[in-house]
């Protein structure tokens, strides 16, 4: 059917269109067209995904007629081709139709001037030649190529996969990998969709079963096993005990005929194929097992060798340092400094107010005083923690990612780290390190470098898989100094005192102006109190110095998502002069505080920024976010799923940060999440004031529940084995 676009019926306007949008549009036939009943029609109502909406082109559509009692006769589009007249007007009309990002009327004219009627051949076969056209940079060429592929070769793949919940970007990724064989692979080997990051087993399984695949097929069972482990990694585990693993696989695959023996046999096949590995009765994905074993090797190597140059007479030097800083260190603090300066690898762990900052300062001062020709590197997992480290020690500090030159690709994974040109490396907030970042860090060390790991072992473990700090301590192979005595006596002393009480399971917390509890058993009322308290606190401390924390992201009115919407409209209310853009259920407004929720390039999961510009050209909207320190990023519509509002956050996401004031919501409805490490982590984010809103019983539940699920990891055992 040859036709031209007339109008969009659903969604009601172009601004609401997303690559995954289901569409209804009216088209005018350019030839005699008969519907399913044989009647000639003057207008066709077409339905489908990724329908074309440029009025300047003709389309050759293929599909079938359908009829429903509610919507009448419709044409269900299966595929279409643009009919581009090989003339100047036809090609320019196509280029600036809005379907190809980065090309407007002026650039379309320049492209045609450069390549004439061969323009589409250039786009198909040699797009790099577009760089000779004024106004087209490498970044713009990337956008042009990606959207051109999506609108031509990958379009059928996109249209087929989007109804199953796969984003257009991921469908295009799959097309780029397999090109013209993509549709054949999707239909004959749908579980291979799991190769693309972000497309999980559940989605591939839904597609496969809808096409009649056997529930007992080896492809299905194998991918189900790999998914079971990947899903466990998402909860922080590196491995699963083998019997628990088999049971979890059976539950996932939910197939009556499938037995434990059958799953065990397939697991052995995957082990033989190198896709699974076992260690002491635990099952790993091969890549995860390799990462854990490699980190164990690197830690053991660091422990085995003593430093070449050890500073002597440290007690006398420490006396001089105390005089210089006008302080008197406790014995455990002195021991921490001496251990750090005499070992290749050491750990200093303790809660707030125990002097970790003072110890860092002393270590750096003494080391540089006696090694003026050496280099030091101070780093932390987050930008906020790095800035705090720099302010407290007086030495430059950066994120670990920046120090190692780690940049994340589209799938969130990193390339190879750069070597660290440092003789002494101090790392703060080590509880946040997952198995992969820790591996990159140890791999980057110079052969004779010393490294000091500083952190709070009682905090929540890392968001990523593993429990690096607690496992290194548990190995009993690394020198560890524990700081338990609270020395902080200035503002915020109740925070440090209560942190220690919580750590030891003591419910008798101290309350006052710097540590408050607002009793509220009703969730709706709690949400109101939290919002009012937040506005009062930011009036005193500023929006960057106040954290609003909750255990849950969704579920209730005090979940992070709901609080973010309420707070945003109070802090940054809508106004005619403030442009907005919607991405799925998220709405972003000029001036919004936002959080990155996926590693991408030099922006890390958890980084906070502000929306500085929203720019709409044709059907494409771009959002500019300033993350500070010169990091400014543009996000296209398809990339906005990497952002969330940043006024409220989960307690997990707050790790590595400190704020002047912290507001925490705790309700009994959150009971499944309430644990001692969770509440301990939450209150230790506060420097001057902590305000808990909620139920006292919820606070008691959290403090009393010490036995949280132990993470599946064997790092401590592996370190011991390596040292043997």
C-alpha positions as CSV (number, residue, x, y, z in Angstrom):
1,X,0.0,0.0,0.0
2,X,1.6,3.3,-1.1
3,X,0.4,6.2,1.1
4,X,1.2,9.5,2.7
5,X,1.0,10.5,6.4
6,X,-1.9,12.7,7.3
7,X,-2.3,13.0,11.1
8,X,-1.3,11.3,14.4
9,X,-4.3,9.8,16.3
10,X,-2.5,8.2,19.2
11,X,-0.6,9.4,21.2
12,X,-2.5,12.7,20.7
13,X,0.7,14.8,20.0
14,X,4.2,14.2,18.8
15,X,5.8,15.4,22.0
16,X,4.5,12.3,23.7
17,X,6.1,9.9,21.2
18,X,8.8,7.5,22.4
19,X,10.7,4.9,20.4
20,X,8.6,2.3,22.2
21,X,5.2,4.0,21.7
22,X,2.3,2.1,20.3
23,X,0.9,4.4,17.5
24,X,-2.3,5.0,15.6
25,X,-2.1,7.3,12.6
26,X,-4.1,8.2,9.5
27,X,-2.7,7.9,6.0
28,X,-3.9,8.9,2.6
29,X,-3.6,6.2,-0.1
30,X,-1.6,7.2,-3.2
31,X,-3.2,4.4,-5.2
32,X,-6.5,2.5,-5.2
33,X,-6.6,0.6,-1.8
34,X,-9.3,-1.8,-0.8
35,X,-9.9,-2.8,2.8
36,X,-10.4,-6.4,4.1
37,X,-14.0,-6.3,2.8
38,X,-13.0,-5.2,-0.7
39,X,-14.1,-1.5,-0.3
40,X,-12.0,1.3,-1.8
41,X,-10.9,3.6,1.1
42,X,-9.8,7.2,1.0
43,X,-8.1,7.1,4.3
44,X,-6.4,4.3,6.2
45,X,-6.2,4.0,10.0
46,X,-2.8,2.3,10.6
47,X,-1.6,0.8,13.9
48,X,1.8,-0.4,15.1
49,X,5.1,0.6,16.5
50,X,7.6,3.1,14.9
51,X,5.1,4.3,12.4
52,X,6.4,7.0,10.0
53,X,5.0,10.5,10.6
54,X,6.7,12.7,8.0
55,X,4.3,14.4,5.7
56,X,7.0,15.0,3.1
57,X,7.5,11.3,2.1
58,X,5.6,8.4,0.7
59,X,5.6,5.0,2.3
60,X,5.1,1.5,0.9
61,X,3.4,-0.3,3.8
62,X,3.0,-4.0,4.2
63,X,0.7,-5.6,6.8
64,X,-2.9,-6.9,7.2
65,X,-6.4,-5.7,7.9
66,X,-8.1,-6.3,11.2
67,X,-11.4,-5.4,12.6
68,X,-12.6,-4.9,16.2
69,X,-16.0,-3.9,17.6
70,X,-14.4,-1.0,19.4
71,X,-12.0,0.5,16.8
72,X,-13.5,-0.8,13.5
73,X,-11.3,-1.6,10.5
74,X,-7.5,-1.0,11.0
75,X,-4.4,-1.8,9.0
76,X,-1.8,-3.5,11.2
77,X,1.6,-2.4,9.9
78,X,4.2,-5.2,9.8
79,X,6.9,-3.3,7.8
80,X,7.3,-0.3,5.5
81,X,9.8,1.4,3.3
82,X,10.2,5.1,2.6
83,X,9.8,5.9,-1.1
84,X,12.4,8.5,-1.6
85,X,12.4,10.1,-5.0
86,X,16.1,10.4,-6.1
87,X,15.9,14.1,-6.6
88,X,17.1,17.1,-4.6
89,X,13.6,17.8,-3.1
90,X,13.0,14.1,-2.3
91,X,16.3,13.5,-0.6
92,X,16.3,16.7,1.4
93,X,12.7,16.0,2.5
94,X,13.8,12.6,3.7
95,X,16.9,13.9,5.5
96,X,15.1,16.6,7.5
97,X,11.9,14.7,8.0
98,X,12.7,14.4,11.7
99,X,13.4,10.7,11.5
100,X,17.2,11.1,11.5
101,X,18.6,12.8,14.6
102,X,21.1,15.6,14.1
103,X,20.0,16.6,10.6
104,X,17.9,19.8,10.1
105,X,17.1,21.7,6.9
106,X,20.5,23.5,6.7
107,X,22.6,20.4,7.2
108,X,20.4,18.5,4.8
109,X,21.1,21.1,2.1
110,X,24.8,20.8,2.7
111,X,24.8,17.0,2.6
112,X,22.9,17.1,-0.7
113,X,25.3,19.7,-2.1
114,X,28.2,17.4,-1.2
115,X,26.8,14.1,-2.5
116,X,23.8,14.8,-4.7
117,X,21.6,11.9,-5.7
118,X,24.2,9.4,-4.2
119,X,23.4,10.7,-0.7
120,X,21.5,7.6,0.5
121,X,24.3,5.4,-0.9
122,X,26.8,7.3,1.2
123,X,24.6,6.9,4.3
124,X,24.2,3.2,3.6
125,X,27.8,2.4,2.8
126,X,30.3,5.1,3.7
127,X,28.8,7.4,6.4
128,X,32.2,8.6,7.6
129,X,32.3,10.8,4.4
130,X,29.6,13.0,6.2
131,X,32.5,14.4,8.4
132,X,33.5,16.5,5.3
133,X,30.2,18.4,5.6
134,X,30.4,21.6,7.7
135,X,28.6,21.3,11.0
136,X,28.9,17.5,11.3
137,X,31.2,16.4,14.2
138,X,32.1,12.9,15.3
139,X,29.3,13.1,18.0
140,X,26.8,14.3,15.5
141,X,27.8,11.6,13.0
142,X,27.2,9.0,15.7
143,X,23.7,10.2,16.3
144,X,23.0,10.4,12.6
145,X,24.2,6.8,12.0
146,X,22.4,5.3,14.9
147,X,19.0,6.9,14.0
148,X,19.5,6.1,10.3
149,X,20.1,2.5,11.1
150,X,17.1,2.5,13.4
151,X,14.9,4.0,10.7
152,X,16.0,1.7,7.9
153,X,17.8,-1.6,8.5
154,X,16.8,-2.1,12.1
155,X,13.2,-0.8,11.8
156,X,11.6,-4.3,11.5
157,X,13.6,-5.6,14.4
158,X,12.5,-2.6,16.5
159,X,8.9,-3.0,15.5
160,X,9.0,-6.7,16.4
161,X,10.8,-6.4,19.8
162,X,9.3,-3.2,21.2
163,X,5.9,-4.8,22.0
164,X,7.8,-7.2,24.3
165,X,9.3,-4.4,26.4
166,X,12.6,-4.2,24.6
167,X,13.7,-0.6,24.0
168,X,14.4,0.7,20.5
169,X,18.1,1.3,21.5
170,X,18.6,-2.3,22.6
171,X,16.9,-3.6,19.5
172,X,19.3,-1.5,17.4
173,X,22.2,-2.9,19.4
174,X,21.2,-6.4,18.5
175,X,20.8,-5.3,14.8
176,X,24.2,-3.8,14.7
177,X,25.7,-7.1,15.9
178,X,23.9,-9.4,13.4
179,X,22.8,-7.0,10.6
180,X,20.5,-8.7,8.0
181,X,20.5,-12.0,10.0
182,X,18.9,-10.3,13.0
183,X,15.3,-11.2,12.3
184,X,16.2,-14.8,11.6
185,X,18.1,-15.1,14.9
186,X,15.3,-13.5,16.9
187,X,12.8,-15.9,15.5
188,X,14.9,-19.1,15.5
189,X,17.2,-18.4,18.5
190,X,15.4,-15.9,20.7
191,X,17.4,-16.7,23.9
192,X,20.4,-15.1,22.1
193,X,18.7,-11.8,22.9
194,X,20.2,-12.3,26.4
195,X,23.6,-11.4,24.8
196,X,22.5,-7.7,24.9
197,X,23.0,-6.0,28.3
198,X,19.6,-5.0,29.6
199,X,17.7,-7.8,27.8
200,X,17.2,-10.4,30.5
201,X,16.1,-14.0,30.4
202,X,12.5,-13.2,31.3
203,X,12.0,-11.0,28.2
204,X,13.7,-13.5,25.9
205,X,11.6,-16.3,27.5
206,X,8.4,-14.5,26.9
207,X,9.3,-14.0,23.2
208,X,10.4,-17.6,22.8
209,X,7.3,-19.2,24.5
210,X,5.0,-16.9,22.5
211,X,6.5,-18.4,19.4
212,X,6.0,-22.0,20.6
213,X,9.5,-22.9,21.9
214,X,9.7,-26.1,24.0
215,X,9.9,-25.3,27.7
216,X,12.5,-28.1,28.1
217,X,14.8,-26.8,25.3
218,X,18.4,-26.8,26.3
219,X,18.7,-23.1,25.2
220,X,15.9,-22.2,27.7
221,X,17.4,-24.2,30.6
222,X,20.9,-22.9,30.0
223,X,19.9,-19.3,29.8
224,X,17.7,-19.7,32.9
225,X,20.7,-20.9,34.9
226,X,22.8,-18.0,33.8
227,X,20.0,-15.6,34.5
228,X,19.6,-17.0,38.0
229,X,23.2,-16.2,38.8
230,X,23.0,-12.7,37.1
231,X,19.9,-12.0,39.2
232,X,21.7,-13.0,42.3
233,X,24.6,-10.7,41.4
234,X,22.0,-7.9,41.1
235,X,21.4,-8.5,44.8
236,X,25.1,-8.4,45.7
237,X,26.0,-12.1,45.5
238,X,28.9,-13.4,43.5
239,X,27.9,-17.0,43.8
240,X,25.1,-19.4,45.1
241,X,25.4,-22.6,47.1
242,X,24.8,-25.3,44.5
243,X,21.6,-26.8,46.0
244,X,20.1,-23.4,46.5
245,X,21.1,-22.6,42.9
246,X,19.3,-25.7,41.5
247,X,16.2,-24.9,43.4
248,X,16.2,-21.3,42.3
249,X,16.6,-22.4,38.7
250,X,13.6,-24.8,39.0
251,X,11.5,-22.0,40.5
252,X,12.4,-19.6,37.7
253,X,11.8,-22.1,34.8
254,X,8.5,-23.3,36.4
255,X,8.3,-26.5,34.3
256,X,6.8,-29.5,35.9
257,X,8.7,-32.0,33.8
258,X,12.1,-30.4,34.7
259,X,13.9,-32.2,37.5
260,X,16.9,-31.4,39.7
261,X,18.9,-34.1,37.9
262,X,18.2,-32.5,34.5
263,X,19.3,-29.0,35.8
264,X,22.4,-30.6,37.3
265,X,23.3,-32.3,34.0
266,X,22.9,-29.0,32.1
267,X,25.0,-27.2,34.8
268,X,27.8,-29.7,34.3
269,X,27.6,-29.1,30.5
270,X,27.9,-25.4,31.1
271,X,30.9,-26.0,33.4
272,X,32.6,-28.1,30.7
273,X,31.9,-25.3,28.2
274,X,33.5,-22.7,30.6
275,X,30.3,-20.7,31.2
276,X,29.9,-21.7,34.9
277,X,32.5,-22.4,37.6
278,X,32.3,-24.0,41.0
279,X,34.4,-23.3,44.2
280,X,33.8,-25.0,47.5
281,X,30.3,-26.1,46.7
282,X,29.3,-22.7,45.2
283,X,28.3,-21.9,41.6
284,X,29.5,-18.8,39.8
285,X,29.2,-17.4,36.3
286,X,32.7,-17.8,34.8
287,X,33.4,-14.1,34.5
288,X,32.4,-13.5,38.2
289,X,34.5,-16.3,39.5
290,X,37.5,-15.0,37.5
291,X,37.0,-11.5,39.0
292,X,36.9,-12.9,42.5
293,X,39.9,-15.1,42.0
294,X,41.9,-12.3,40.4
295,X,41.2,-9.9,43.3
296,X,42.2,-12.6,45.8
297,X,45.5,-13.0,43.9
298,X,46.2,-9.2,43.8
299,X,45.4,-8.8,47.5
300,X,47.6,-11.8,48.4
301,X,50.5,-10.5,46.3
302,X,50.2,-7.1,48.0
303,X,50.4,-8.8,51.5
304,X,53.3,-11.1,50.7
305,X,55.9,-8.4,50.0
306,X,57.1,-6.0,52.7
307,X,57.6,-2.3,51.8
308,X,61.1,-1.4,50.6
309,X,61.4,1.8,52.6
310,X,59.9,1.8,56.1
311,X,60.1,5.0,58.2
312,X,61.9,4.3,61.5
313,X,61.3,5.9,64.9
314,X,57.6,6.3,64.3
315,X,56.7,6.8,67.9
316,X,59.0,9.9,68.0
317,X,57.7,11.1,64.7
318,X,54.1,10.7,65.9
319,X,54.9,12.8,69.0
320,X,56.1,15.5,66.7
321,X,53.0,15.2,64.5
322,X,50.7,15.6,67.6
323,X,52.6,18.7,68.6
324,X,52.3,20.1,65.0
325,X,48.5,19.4,64.9
326,X,48.0,20.3,68.5
327,X,46.3,17.0,69.3
328,X,46.7,14.0,71.4
329,X,46.1,10.7,69.6
330,X,44.7,7.6,71.4
331,X,46.7,4.5,71.3
332,X,44.5,2.9,68.6
333,X,44.8,6.0,66.4
334,X,48.6,5.9,66.7
335,X,48.6,2.2,65.9
336,X,46.5,2.9,62.8
337,X,49.1,5.4,61.5
338,X,52.0,3.1,62.2
339,X,50.3,0.2,60.5
340,X,49.5,2.2,57.4
341,X,53.1,3.5,57.1
342,X,54.8,0.1,57.6
343,X,52.6,-2.3,55.6
344,X,52.1,-2.8,51.8
345,X,48.4,-3.3,52.5
346,X,46.4,-2.2,55.6
347,X,42.8,-1.6,56.7
348,X,41.6,1.0,59.1
349,X,37.9,0.6,60.0
350,X,35.7,2.6,62.4
351,X,32.5,4.5,62.7
352,X,31.9,8.3,62.7
353,X,33.8,10.3,65.3
354,X,36.5,7.7,65.8
355,X,39.2,9.8,64.1
356,X,39.6,8.3,60.6
357,X,40.0,11.8,59.1
358,X,42.6,12.8,61.6
359,X,44.5,9.5,60.9
360,X,44.5,10.2,57.1
361,X,45.9,13.6,57.7
362,X,48.7,12.2,59.9
363,X,49.6,9.4,57.5
364,X,49.9,11.8,54.5
365,X,51.9,14.4,56.5
366,X,54.4,11.9,57.9
367,X,54.8,10.0,54.6
368,X,55.4,13.1,52.5
369,X,57.7,14.6,55.1
370,X,60.0,11.5,54.9
371,X,59.4,10.8,51.2
372,X,59.4,14.2,49.5
373,X,60.2,12.6,46.1
374,X,57.3,10.1,46.3
375,X,53.7,10.5,45.0
376,X,50.5,9.9,46.8
377,X,47.0,9.3,45.5
378,X,43.9,10.0,47.6
379,X,40.6,8.6,46.2
380,X,37.1,7.5,47.1
381,X,34.2,5.9,45.3
382,X,32.0,9.0,45.0
383,X,32.7,12.7,44.1
384,X,31.2,13.9,47.3
385,X,33.4,11.6,49.4
386,X,36.5,12.6,47.4
387,X,35.8,16.3,48.0
388,X,35.4,15.6,51.7
389,X,38.7,13.8,51.7
390,X,40.4,16.7,50.0
391,X,39.0,19.3,52.4
392,X,39.9,17.3,55.5
393,X,43.4,16.2,54.5
394,X,44.5,19.2,52.4
395,X,45.7,16.8,49.7
396,X,44.2,16.5,46.2
397,X,41.6,13.7,45.9
398,X,39.5,12.3,43.2
399,X,37.0,9.5,42.5
400,X,38.5,6.1,42.0
401,X,37.0,6.1,38.5
402,X,38.8,9.3,37.6
403,X,42.1,8.2,39.1
404,X,42.0,5.0,37.1
405,X,40.6,6.6,33.9
406,X,37.6,4.4,34.0
407,X,34.8,5.3,31.5
408,X,31.7,3.2,31.2
409,X,30.3,2.2,27.8
410,X,26.6,2.0,26.7
411,X,26.2,-1.3,28.7
412,X,27.6,0.3,31.9
413,X,30.8,-1.8,31.9
414,X,34.3,-0.3,32.0
415,X,37.4,-0.6,29.8
416,X,40.9,-1.3,31.1
417,X,42.1,0.9,34.0
418,X,45.1,3.2,33.7
419,X,48.1,2.5,35.9
420,X,48.3,4.5,39.1
421,X,51.6,6.5,39.3
422,X,51.5,6.7,43.1
423,X,53.7,5.2,45.8
424,X,51.1,5.6,48.5
425,X,47.4,5.2,47.8
426,X,44.7,6.1,50.4
427,X,41.2,4.9,49.7
428,X,38.2,6.2,51.7
429,X,34.7,4.7,52.0
430,X,36.0,1.3,51.0
431,X,32.7,-0.4,52.1
432,X,31.3,0.9,48.8
433,X,33.8,-1.0,46.6
434,X,32.4,-3.9,44.7
435,X,34.4,-6.8,43.3
436,X,35.1,-5.2,40.0
437,X,36.1,-1.7,41.1
438,X,38.3,-3.2,43.8
439,X,40.0,-5.4,41.1
440,X,40.6,-2.4,38.9
441,X,42.1,-0.5,41.8
442,X,44.5,-3.3,42.9
443,X,45.5,-4.1,39.3
444,X,46.5,-0.4,38.7
445,X,48.9,-0.3,41.7
446,X,52.7,0.0,41.1
447,X,54.7,-3.1,42.1
448,X,56.1,-1.4,45.2
449,X,53.1,0.8,46.1
450,X,51.5,0.9,49.6
451,X,47.7,1.0,49.8
452,X,45.6,1.9,52.8
453,X,41.9,1.0,52.8
454,X,39.8,3.2,55.1
455,X,36.1,2.5,55.7
456,X,33.3,1.5,58.0
457,X,32.8,-2.2,58.0
458,X,29.4,-1.9,59.8
459,X,27.9,0.0,56.9
460,X,25.8,-1.6,54.2
461,X,27.9,-3.5,51.6
462,X,28.4,-2.1,48.1
463,X,25.6,-1.7,45.7
464,X,27.5,-3.9,43.2
465,X,28.3,-7.5,43.9
466,X,30.7,-8.6,46.6
467,X,31.6,-7.6,50.1
468,X,35.2,-6.6,49.6
469,X,36.0,-4.7,52.8
470,X,34.4,-7.3,55.2
471,X,35.9,-10.2,53.3
472,X,39.4,-8.7,53.3
473,X,39.0,-8.3,57.1
474,X,37.5,-11.8,57.5
475,X,40.5,-13.3,55.7
476,X,42.6,-12.4,58.7
477,X,45.6,-12.1,56.3
478,X,45.7,-8.3,56.2
479,X,46.7,-6.0,59.0
480,X,43.5,-4.4,60.4
481,X,43.1,-1.6,63.0
482,X,39.6,-1.2,64.4
483,X,38.7,2.2,65.8
484,X,35.9,2.0,68.4
485,X,36.3,4.9,70.7
486,X,34.2,8.0,69.8
487,X,36.3,11.2,70.1
488,X,34.1,13.7,68.3
489,X,32.8,16.2,70.9
490,X,31.6,19.0,68.7
491,X,28.3,19.5,67.0
492,X,27.0,16.2,65.9
493,X,28.4,14.3,68.8
494,X,25.0,12.5,69.4
495,X,25.2,11.2,65.9
496,X,28.6,9.5,66.6
497,X,27.4,8.3,70.0
498,X,24.2,6.8,68.6
499,X,26.1,5.2,65.7
500,X,28.2,3.4,68.2
501,X,25.1,2.4,70.3
502,X,23.4,1.1,67.1
503,X,26.5,-0.8,66.1
504,X,26.4,-2.7,69.4
505,X,22.6,-3.3,69.3
506,X,21.8,-0.8,72.0
507,X,18.3,0.8,71.8
508,X,19.0,3.5,74.4
509,X,19.8,6.3,71.9
510,X,20.4,9.9,72.9
511,X,18.1,12.6,71.6
512,X,18.5,16.4,71.4
513,X,18.7,19.2,68.8
514,X,21.2,17.3,66.7
515,X,19.4,13.9,66.8
516,X,15.6,14.0,66.7
517,X,12.7,11.5,66.4
518,X,9.3,12.6,65.1
519,X,6.7,10.0,65.9
520,X,4.3,9.3,63.0
521,X,2.6,5.9,62.4
522,X,0.5,7.1,59.5
523,X,2.4,6.9,56.2
524,X,0.5,9.7,54.5
525,X,1.1,11.9,57.5
526,X,4.8,10.9,57.6
527,X,5.1,12.0,53.9
528,X,3.7,15.4,54.8
529,X,6.0,15.8,57.8
530,X,9.0,14.7,55.8
531,X,8.3,17.3,53.1
532,X,7.8,20.1,55.6
533,X,11.0,19.1,57.4
534,X,12.9,19.0,54.2
535,X,11.9,22.5,53.2
536,X,12.8,23.8,56.7
537,X,16.2,22.1,56.6
538,X,17.2,23.3,53.1
539,X,16.2,26.9,54.1
540,X,18.9,26.5,56.8
541,X,21.6,24.4,55.0
542,X,20.8,24.6,51.3
543,X,19.5,21.9,49.0
544,X,23.0,20.3,48.4
545,X,23.6,19.9,52.1
546,X,20.3,18.1,53.0
547,X,19.6,14.4,52.3
548,X,16.2,12.8,52.4
549,X,16.5,9.0,52.8
550,X,14.1,6.1,52.7
551,X,14.5,2.3,52.5
552,X,12.2,1.8,49.6
553,X,12.1,3.3,46.1
554,X,8.5,2.5,45.4
555,X,5.5,1.0,47.2
556,X,4.4,3.9,49.5
557,X,3.9,7.6,49.8
558,X,7.2,7.8,51.6
559,X,9.0,5.8,48.9
560,X,11.8,7.7,47.1
561,X,9.8,8.0,43.8
562,X,6.8,9.6,45.5
563,X,8.8,11.9,47.7
564,X,10.9,13.1,44.8
565,X,7.8,14.2,42.9
566,X,6.4,16.0,46.0
567,X,9.7,17.7,46.9
568,X,10.5,18.7,43.3
569,X,7.2,20.6,43.0
570,X,8.0,22.4,46.2
571,X,11.6,23.2,45.5
572,X,11.3,23.7,41.7
573,X,7.6,24.3,40.9
574,X,6.3,24.4,37.3
575,X,6.3,27.7,35.4
576,X,5.6,28.7,31.9
577,X,9.2,29.7,31.4
578,X,10.5,26.3,32.5
579,X,10.6,23.7,29.8
580,X,9.9,20.1,30.7
581,X,10.4,16.7,29.1
582,X,8.8,13.4,29.9
583,X,10.6,10.0,29.7
584,X,8.3,7.1,30.6
585,X,6.9,7.9,34.0
586,X,9.6,10.4,34.8
587,X,9.2,14.2,34.2
588,X,12.3,16.4,34.1
589,X,12.0,20.2,34.5
590,X,14.6,22.9,34.0
591,X,16.4,23.4,37.3
592,X,15.7,19.9,38.6
593,X,18.2,18.2,40.9
594,X,18.8,14.8,39.3
595,X,20.8,11.6,40.0
596,X,22.6,9.4,37.5
597,X,21.4,5.8,38.0
598,X,23.7,4.0,35.5
599,X,27.5,4.2,34.9
600,X,28.1,6.0,31.6
601,X,31.3,7.5,30.3
602,X,32.8,9.6,33.1
603,X,29.5,9.9,35.0
604,X,29.0,7.3,37.7
605,X,25.9,5.7,39.3
606,X,24.9,8.0,42.1
607,X,26.4,11.3,40.8
608,X,24.2,14.3,41.4
609,X,23.6,17.1,38.9
610,X,21.2,19.8,37.8
611,X,19.2,20.2,34.6
612,X,20.6,23.3,33.0
613,X,19.0,23.2,29.5
614,X,16.1,21.4,27.7
615,X,16.3,21.7,23.9
616,X,13.7,20.4,21.5
617,X,14.5,20.3,17.7
618,X,11.9,18.7,15.5
619,X,10.8,15.6,17.3
620,X,14.0,15.2,19.3
621,X,14.5,16.6,22.9
622,X,17.9,16.9,24.5
623,X,18.6,17.6,28.2
624,X,21.8,19.1,29.5
625,X,22.9,18.2,33.1
626,X,25.7,19.9,35.0
627,X,27.4,17.5,37.5
628,X,29.9,20.0,38.7
629,X,33.7,19.8,38.4
630,X,33.4,20.6,34.6
631,X,31.3,17.5,33.9
632,X,28.4,18.6,31.7
633,X,26.4,16.0,29.7
634,X,23.7,16.1,27.1
635,X,21.1,13.4,27.2
636,X,18.9,12.5,24.2
637,X,15.3,11.3,24.8
638,X,16.4,7.7,24.7
639,X,19.1,8.3,27.3
640,X,16.9,9.8,30.0
641,X,16.3,6.4,31.6
642,X,19.8,6.9,33.0
643,X,18.5,9.8,35.2
644,X,16.2,10.1,38.2
645,X,15.1,13.0,40.4
646,X,17.7,13.5,43.1
647,X,15.9,15.3,46.0
648,X,15.3,12.0,47.8
649,X,17.3,8.8,47.5
650,X,17.4,5.3,48.9
651,X,19.7,4.7,51.9
652,X,21.9,2.4,49.7
653,X,22.4,5.2,47.2
654,X,23.5,7.7,49.9
655,X,26.6,5.7,50.7
656,X,29.9,7.6,50.5
657,X,28.2,11.0,51.1
658,X,27.8,13.2,54.1
659,X,25.3,16.0,54.6
660,X,24.8,18.7,57.1
661,X,21.3,17.5,57.8
662,X,19.8,14.0,57.1
663,X,16.1,13.2,57.2
664,X,15.2,9.5,57.4
665,X,11.8,7.9,57.1
666,X,11.2,4.6,58.9
667,X,7.9,2.8,59.0
668,X,6.9,-0.7,60.0
669,X,5.6,-1.1,56.4
670,X,9.3,-1.1,55.5
671,X,10.0,-4.0,57.9
672,X,11.4,-6.4,55.2
673,X,14.2,-3.8,54.5
674,X,14.9,-2.7,58.1
675,X,18.3,-4.0,59.3
676,X,21.1,-2.7,61.6
677,X,23.5,-1.9,58.7
678,X,20.7,0.0,57.0
679,X,19.9,2.4,59.8
680,X,23.5,2.7,60.8
681,X,24.4,3.7,57.3
682,X,21.5,6.2,57.2
683,X,22.4,8.1,60.4
684,X,26.1,8.2,59.7
685,X,25.4,10.3,56.6
686,X,24.7,13.2,58.9
687,X,27.3,15.7,60.1
688,X,25.3,18.2,62.1
689,X,21.7,16.9,62.4
690,X,19.7,13.7,61.9
691,X,15.9,13.7,62.0
692,X,14.0,10.4,61.9
693,X,10.3,10.5,61.0
694,X,8.2,7.4,61.5
695,X,7.6,4.7,64.0
696,X,9.8,3.9,67.0
697,X,9.0,0.2,66.6
698,X,10.4,0.4,63.1
699,X,13.6,1.9,64.5
700,X,13.8,-0.9,67.1
701,X,13.2,-3.6,64.4
702,X,16.2,-2.2,62.4
703,X,18.6,-2.0,65.4
704,X,17.7,-5.5,66.6
705,X,17.9,-7.2,63.2
706,X,21.6,-7.9,62.8
707,X,21.3,-11.2,60.9
708,X,21.0,-9.9,57.3
709,X,21.5,-12.2,54.3
710,X,25.2,-12.9,54.0
711,X,26.5,-12.2,50.6
712,X,27.5,-15.1,48.4
713,X,31.2,-14.7,48.1
714,X,34.4,-16.7,48.9
715,X,36.9,-13.9,48.6
716,X,38.2,-14.4,52.2
717,X,38.8,-18.1,51.6
718,X,40.4,-17.4,48.2
719,X,42.8,-14.9,49.8
720,X,43.8,-17.5,52.5
721,X,44.4,-20.1,49.8
722,X,46.5,-17.8,47.7
723,X,48.7,-17.0,50.6
724,X,49.2,-20.7,51.3
